[in-house]
Structure formats: C-alpha cells, structure tokens
Amino acid sequence: MKTDKTRQHYLRKLEERWDKMTITSDPLFGLVMENEQICHGLIQRAIPEITVTKIKRIETQKDISSYGLDRKVRYDVYVEDDRDRIYVIEMQMVNQHNLPARLRYYQEQIDSELLMPGDDYQKLLNYPTYVIMFCNFDYFQRGWAKYQFDFACTRDRQLKLGDNRTVVVFNATANTFAEDEPMRNFLQLMRNQVVANDNFVQTIQNEIKKIKQSPERRRGFMKFELDLMDARREGFNAGREDGIRELIQSLRQANFPDDDIRKSLMNGFHLTAERAQEYLHRY
C-alpha cells in the first residue's frame, strides 16, 4: 500500500514536471530536436561558417559505451548530416566545474564508436565532429556568448592540427553579442525570454506546445521516468542484498555468533529481528 501511494505521488510530480518543462528541460530539448527543421536550424545558427544541406540521422538520449567499459555517456542529441559530419548537442543548466573534462570524454566516446577494431586511424578524418554545448552559465568567465575551440599549434595559431574536431560552448547568461547574433534569441529562450518576432523561436515554441499536448508523448515521458525509478529501486535493493550477504559471510568467517550477526544486521540495515533472522537462514 505504501509503495502504491509513493508511486501515485511520483506520478503527480511527473505530471507537474511535464507541464512546466521548457526548452532547457530534459528530455523536452531532445523531443524538440527530433524535429529535423529545428535541429537543422539550430546547428546552422551555432556554426554558421559551415553549410548543412541535409540531416541524415537524429538520435536523442543516445547511449554510447566504449569497448570493454561499463561507463556510458548519454548524449542529449546526436546528429549526422549527408557529409558524414557528426554533431553532439548538449544542454547544461548547472555548472559542475568539469566542462573541459566532460567535453574531452564526449569526444573520446564519439571516436570510440566510429573506429572499429582493426580500422586505420585515418578513418576518423572522414567524420568531422562538432560538440555543441549550451550552458546556462559562463564557464570561461569572458562574458562571451560563444566560445569555439579547435586544435592549433601554440607557436603558430594558423597551423591547425587537422583532426577535424571542433568544440562550441554557448553562454546563455551573456549580455553582449557580436558575431554571435544568430544565437541571441535562442539563448534568451533558454532563460525564458521569448522574442515574439523571431520565426525560429516561434517554431520552437509551437513545437513545444505540440509535444506537450500529445498524449502519446506524455505517456512516453511518464513510462520512461517510471521505468527509470523502478530500475533505480531495483539497483538499490540489489546493492542492499549484496551488502547484507557480504556482512553475514564476513562475520561468520570471523566466528561471530548468530546473535551478534543478527544485531549487526538490525543496526546496519534497519531490519526487524524477524527479518534479520530470515537473512541468517538464507545466507
């Protein structure tokens, strides 16, 4: 009964969260970027020096893991265009003070998926990559709306490494814009400031309204979040079970009497005497 009440309370909170979500909310940002027109428009405004003619593939909440590693990274939006250029687009609302390291890891994961065992490293040059990060903070403290990085020689900045990697970081808190003018209104939208006469912003707002009014989208969001809650609970319970078993086995190996083990279980895991005794019989 308590579990049912907890679940119903969580459902109500999810409903409230759905209704209040904005472009910066996860997963609404990904749902909006599934619209090819919007995704194309955002990339083109973010990196105006390149021409994106056609989007070939869009994936949202894309999981990437390296061979032999359990650690995964989940991209908000993963895009490929018809020239094999790859774009990873992320929304970061909280400064976790690890942005450069995070960007480095993202880039590594992109390359890990592209390069199969036995492939020549040269293959990577066929896939120019752009990691685009939209931040609600100014990580580099220069006041700029846009920071763009590629890899150049420290002795001669005109000499590029030529590895076809670019990192773009946007700062939604910027107050001044120059060449970054194409992104001004989107960055203002991140701060809930809607520019009424901007067609691109209005397209995004209309897409958000359409998504929120879709029963199918709402159900998908609710199911995803409930499945995630259940997975976390199962993980917690599995970890708890492992801890109880390991404690019992360790204390028995040390020749502790069952009464002492039972008390340790009750104190360490907040179990009743009956429940602790059940674990003693089980393990």
DABEL-V123929 format. One line per field, one symbol per residue. ss: DSSP state (a for helix, b for strand, c for the rest). phi: phi as a letter, one per 40 degrees, with the letter a starting at -180 (. if undefined). burial: b if it has 16 or more other C-alpha atoms within 10 Angstrom, else e. Layout:
# DABEL-V123929
ss->???
phi->???
burial->???
This chain:
# DABEL-V123929
ss->caaaaaaaaaaaaaaaaaaacccccccaaaaaaccaaaaaaaaaaaccccccccbbbbbbbbbbbccccccbbbbbbbbbbccccbbbbbbbccccccaaaaaaaaaaaaaaaaccccccaaaaaaccbbbbbbbccccccccccbbbbccbcccccccbccccbbbbbbbcccccccccaaaaaaaaaaccccccccaaaaaaaaaaaaaaccaaaaaaaaaaaaaaaaaaaaaaaaaaaaaaaaaaaaaaaccccaaaaaaaaaaaacccaaaaaaaaaac
phi->.ccccccccccccccccdcccbdcccbddcccccccccddccccccbccbbccaccabbbfccbbccgbccbbbccabbbbcbgcbbbbbbbcbccfbddcccccdcccdccccccdgccdddcccbdbbbbbcbcabccfbgccbbbbbbbcccacccccgcgbbbbbbbcccbbbbccddcdccccccbgbccccbccccccccccccccccdccccccccdccccccccccccccccccccccccccccccgccccccdccccccbfccccccccccccb
burial->eeeeeeeeebbeebeeebeeebbbbebbbbbbbbebebbbebbbbbbeeeebeebeebbbeeebeeeeeeeebebbbbbbbeeebbbbbbbbeeeeeebeeebeebbebbbbeeeeeeeeeeebeebbbbbbbbbbbbbeeebbbbbeeeeeeeeeeeeeeebbbbbbbbbbbbeeeeebebbbbbbbbbeeebeeeeebbeebbebbeebbeeeeebeebbeeebeeeeeeeeeeeeeeeeebbebbeeeeeeeeeeeebbbbbbeeeebeeeebbebbeee
